Amino acid sequence: MEELRCGLVGCGVISGTHIEALESIDCANLVAVCDVRPERLENLLDKNPHLNSYLKLGDMLKDSELDVVIVCTDHASHVEVAIEAFESGCHVICEKPLTACREELNHLLQVRQTHPDLKAGGIFQNRFNPSFRAFHEMIQDGKIGKVLNLGLLHRCNRTESYYAKDDWRGTLEREGGSSMINQSIHFVDYLLQIGGEVDQCSGFEGNLTKRGLIETEDVFAGCLRFKSGALGSINLTNASSESWVYRLTVAGEKGTLELVDGKIMASAGLKWEEEKRRLDEALETESPGGEGKSYYGGYHRQNLMDFFSSILDGKNLEVSMESQATTTAVVHELYRAAREGQVKKFKSPC
């Protein structure tokens, strides 16, 4: 089997999840890591002494003969890292969100288009969750008829100690937001996968419990009008007493489906026995990996495998950089609508 030489940039919290996933993938060989903070490199090398380490991305790209660069840095540096990797001839896969602001998003996509021979992917590992796949397929297959409205609720908790660990967290310039762009973006992505193209958006944001600690929001409420005519609502907070709960509700003319903390629920009279049987089989064979925190979902391995397969076998990416960009752009536009107090017409970046 052909082997892909990989370099990982950014040795913060999420890097361990990627390293653990990469160790279980035969075609991936992680050979180098890079971070601007020496103490992070030292901590990582204590567990992975075989890796080459670098303080400068340019040195890693020059010395390591990489095929793939995995971007796990703070939001604001994703663009700089990805562009440098592209220009060094590397395939790039980037953690969410793709960028901290819309202007950088447009710039990155313009540069990406100048390297059509290279693969560009994103991390939205929860798209590989069998429960979401089954949920999505039932809606696509017309189980609930025409989709009328979609609702997302996500509640989690981020404390003062969480924000103290990294100086970029909770800042407009480097994180771009807080609860929505960081914790809840996976579920906003779920909403968009089902609802399709967005026509308009509006929103409200607030900082009710973390003033003086963060510049960004700890609560967000938004509305979407999809081009299909369906309406969507978003209700998010990272100031809850609950550590991590979510509910995605999709109402159609024939019934309603809900995805509640990974479990599918159907309205009375909606028959889905065959779909449930197939889901149970999928859950047995596609169980999540142990990498990362439980709320990460456990599907980083599948996300990375999909990316590597696109390089080696030419298969279409399930999470392309362009797809990741669309979700990121919707999040940026919801923030803009909230901060300017206007309903915004959405223009896709792709």
N, C-alpha and C positions, 0 to 999 in steps of 0.2 A: 504494500500500500504506500502511495506517495505520502510524504510527510511535509507538513507545513510548519516552517519556523516562525514562532510567534513572539512578539514583544508586548509587554503590558505597561501602560503609562498611567501612573497614579496608584499609589500603594496605600490608599485609605481603606475604609471599612469594607467596601464592596470588592476590593481586589482579592480577598481570600476566597470569596464565592467563585470568582472566575478561575482562580488557580486550582481549587478543588475540582471544578467541573472539567478543566483542561486535562487534569491528571487521568481522567477516565475516558478520554477520547484518543483513540489509537493514532489518528492522522495528525494530531496536534502535538507539537514539541515546543513548550515554553522555554525559551533560552535566555531571555533578558527581561529585566524590569527597570523602570525609570521613575524617579520622583525627585522633586526639588528639595524635599526635606530629608536630610541624612538619617534622622532617627527612625523614619518610617522604613527606609531601606534596611536599616540594621535589624529592625523588628521582623521584617519579612524574611531576611536572610538567615535569621536564627532557625527558622523552620524549613527554609529552602536554600541551603548553602551552596547548592550546585548552580544556581542562577547567576548570570552576569548582571551587575547592577550599574546604573548610570544616574548622575545628577542632571545631565543635559540630554534632551531628546536627540539633538543632532549627533551627539557621540554614539548613542545607541543605534541610530539608523545607519551611521557610517560603518560601525564595527561589526554588527551582528548578522548581516546578510538576511534580513527578515523578509518573510512573505506576507505576514499579517501583523497589523498593529491594533491592539485592543485598547480603547480609550476609556479610562475610569477616573478621570480627573474631575475637578470642580466644574460646574456647568459653564462658567465663563471662558474656560480654556479649551473646551471641546473643539472649537473651530480652529484655533491655532495649531493644536496637536494634529487634528485630522488633515488639515491642508499640508502640513509639513510631511506627514506620512504619505499622502497621495503623491506629492512631488518627489518623494524618494522611491516611488514605484511600488508601494505597499498597498495591499487590500486593507480596508479599514472597517471595523465594527465599533460602534460608539454606544456607551451607556445612555440611558434617558436622563433628562430631556436632551434633545440634540443641541440646543443652544439656550442661552439665558435671555436673548432678545430676538425680535423678528428681523432686524437689520442684519445681524450676524448669520441668521438662518439663510437669508437670500444670498449672502456672499458665499457661504459654504456650498450651497447647491450650484452656484455658478462655477466655482472651481471644480466641483465634483464632475460636472458635465465635460470638462476638458480632459478627463481621464476615463473614457468609456471602456477601456480595456480592463479596468480595475473594478473589483466588487466593493460595494459600499452597503453596509448593513447597520441595523440598530438593535438595541436590546429592548424588547418588550416580551419578556419570558412568559408572561401569563397568557399570551396568545396560544401557547402550546399546552395549556391546561385542558385535559380531556373534558372536564365539566363545562368549561366555556365553549369548547368546540362543539359539544353536543347541543348546548343551549343555542348557539349561533346557527347551527345547521337546521334545527327545528324551525327557527324563524325564517331562514332562507327557503326552506321547503314548504312554507305556507301553513304550518301547523296552527298559527293563531290568525291567519288571514292578513289583511292589510294592516301594517303597523300604524297605530294612531299616536301613541306617545310613549316616551321612554323616561325613566327616572333613575337617578343615581344618588345614593346616600353612602357616604364613607366617613367613618369616625375613627380617629386614632389619637395617640397622645405623644407629644414631643416636649420634653422637659427642658429646664434651664441647662442641665448638664449636657444634653444632646447638642444644644447650640454652642456651648462652650468648647466642644471638642474641635471645631473647625471654624476659623474666623470668617469664612465665606458664607456659612449658613445664615439664613435670615436677612441677607442683604439684597437690595434690589439690583445692584450692579453685578454681583457675582453668582447669586442664585436665581434671580429673576422673579422670585415669588417665594412661597413657602409651601403651604399645605397642598395646593393644587399642582404646582409644577414638580414637586418632589414626591410626596407620599401618594397623592390621589391620581397622578397622571396615568397609572396603569388602568384605572377604572374609567377615566375619561376616554382612554383608548378603546376599552370595551364598548362604551356607548357609541363611539364613532364607527367601529367595525360593524355594528348592527344598523345604526341610523343612516350611514352613508354620507354623502357630500353635504356640507353645511352651507346654508344660505345666509343666515343672520345670527348674531349672538348679542347677548347683553349680560350684565352681571353687577353684583355688589360684593365688596370685600370689607373685612374689618379686622382689627387687632384688639380683641377684647380682654386678653389675659396676659399678653407678653409685651406690653408697651415698655420701652426702655431696654428691652432685651433684643427685639428684632425690628427691622424696618418693614417687614412684609406681613402678610395676612395669617391669622390663625383660624379664620372662618371665611367661607366663600359660598355664594349662591349665584347660580347663573341659569340662563335660558338659551336654548338653541332652536332655530327653525331649520329643519333639513329641507333639501331641495325636493324631497318626496312629498313635502307638506306636513310630515310628522313633526311633533314638538318634543323637545327634551328639556329636562330640568336637572340641575346639579346642586347638591347640598353637601358641603364638605367642611370638616374641621379637624385640626390636629391638637385641639385643646380639650378633648373629651376625657372622661374618666376611664373610658374603654380603650384597651390597647390597640385593637384592630378589628373593626367590623365593617362589612359592606353589604349593600343590597342593590341589585340592578333589576328594575321592573320594566317589562315591555308589554304594553297592552295593545291587543289587536282586535279586529272586529269579530273574531271567533273565540277569543279567550286571552288569558294573560299568563305569561311565564315570568318567574322570578329566579334570579341566581343570588342566593343568600349565603355568604361565607363559603362559597364553593359548592353549595347544594342546590339542585334545581327543584323548584316548586311550581305546580301548575294549578290553574283555577279549576273549580269543580266542573266535571263533564269533559275536560280536555284529556283525551286518551293519548298516552305516550309510552305504553308498556314496551313496545319493540325498541324504541329509542333508549329507554332505561336499561333494557337488557344489554344493548350494545355499549352503553356507557359503562355499565358494571364490568364488562369484559375489558374495555379500554383502561379502566382504572386499575385492573389487575395487572395488565401488561405494560402500562405506561405510568407507573407510580412515580411521584416526584423524587428527585435525588435528595440527598441529605445536605447539599451545599447551601450555606448561607442561613440567615434567620428564617424562621418559619413563615413570616409574612412575605418573604420574597417569592414564595410559591414553589420553589424547588425545580424550576424548569430552565435554568440557565444552560444546563448541558444541552438540552434539546435546541435551544436558541442558537448556541454556538455551533452545534452539529449541522444545523440547517445552513448556516453561513459557510462552513467549510465545504459542505456538499455542493454549494453553488459554485465554489472555486474549482473543485476537483471534477465535478460531474456536469456542471453547467445548468443545474436545476434552478428554477425561479425561486427567488428569496421570499420567504413568508414575512420577514420583517426587513424590507429594504430601507435604505437611508431616506428615500423619498417618502415611503409610507410613514416612517418615524417623524419625518419633517412635517407632514400634514397634521398629525396629532399635536406636535409641538406648536405649530402655527395657530391652531384653534385655541390652545391654552394662552398663547400670547395675545390673541385677539380678545378673548374673554377678559383678561387683565386690562387691556386697553379700554374696553367698553366700560368696565367698572371704574377705572381711574378718570375717564373723561365724561362719565355719566351719559353715554350715548349708546344707542343700538348700532352695531357695526355690521356692515356688509362684509361677508368673509370672501377673501380671494385666496385660492389655493396657491401655495408656493411652487407647486410642481406642474 
